[in-house]
């Protein structure tokens, strides 16, 4: 007996809609499959980002910024 998927409005035989099942598998693949993408270019160069050493002035700025109690 054919059933109609309420999401895709597709008539199918069986227990699960093939489109819903494919979407479920795609989401699982995105979550758990590890793909090595060495050709991906980011907007931050890691080597340039961490070249500057941390100074006392930097630490002072951070303590001034985060040690403030809000009322």
VMD Tcl script that draws the C-alpha trace (Angstrom):
set ca {
  {0.00 0.00 0.00}
  {1.36 3.38 -0.94}
  {1.90 6.04 1.66}
  {2.31 9.78 1.28}
  {5.20 11.60 2.96}
  {3.81 14.69 4.77}
  {7.08 16.56 4.26}
  {7.87 15.83 0.62}
  {4.36 15.00 -0.63}
  {5.76 11.91 -2.29}
  {3.90 8.64 -2.71}
  {6.07 5.62 -1.86}
  {5.95 1.92 -1.00}
  {7.60 0.75 2.20}
  {8.08 2.05 5.71}
  {10.22 5.16 5.14}
  {10.16 7.94 2.59}
  {13.29 7.66 0.41}
  {13.78 11.45 0.43}
  {13.55 11.64 4.24}
  {15.95 8.71 4.55}
  {18.45 10.33 2.18}
  {18.28 13.62 4.12}
  {18.85 11.73 7.38}
  {21.89 9.95 5.95}
  {23.29 13.22 4.57}
  {23.02 14.88 7.99}
  {24.72 11.92 9.66}
  {27.49 12.02 7.07}
  {28.05 15.73 7.69}
  {28.21 15.13 11.42}
  {30.45 12.07 11.60}
  {32.44 11.72 8.38}
  {35.92 13.23 8.53}
  {37.14 14.56 5.22}
  {40.69 15.80 4.77}
  {40.41 19.07 2.86}
  {43.90 20.43 2.44}
  {42.86 22.78 -0.36}
  {40.49 24.84 1.83}
  {41.64 28.43 2.15}
  {40.67 30.27 5.32}
  {40.58 33.97 5.95}
  {43.16 33.84 8.77}
  {46.77 32.81 8.26}
  {47.66 30.91 11.43}
  {51.38 31.60 11.15}
  {50.84 35.37 10.92}
  {48.16 35.38 13.60}
  {50.38 34.07 16.43}
  {53.70 35.71 15.54}
  {53.35 38.47 18.13}
  {54.43 37.52 21.67}
  {52.10 38.28 24.58}
  {53.26 41.34 26.51}
  {52.41 42.80 29.89}
  {50.40 45.51 28.14}
  {48.24 42.85 26.45}
  {47.60 41.15 29.78}
  {46.70 44.47 31.38}
  {44.17 45.18 28.62}
  {42.59 41.77 29.11}
  {42.33 42.13 32.88}
  {40.79 45.58 32.49}
  {38.28 44.23 29.99}
  {37.18 41.08 31.84}
  {37.52 42.02 35.51}
  {34.58 44.42 35.41}
  {31.54 43.62 37.55}
  {28.24 44.62 35.99}
  {25.43 45.92 38.17}
}
mol new
graphics top color blue
foreach p $ca { graphics top sphere $p radius 0.5 }
foreach p [lrange $ca 0 end-1] q [lrange $ca 1 end] { graphics top cylinder $p $q radius 0.2 }
display resetview
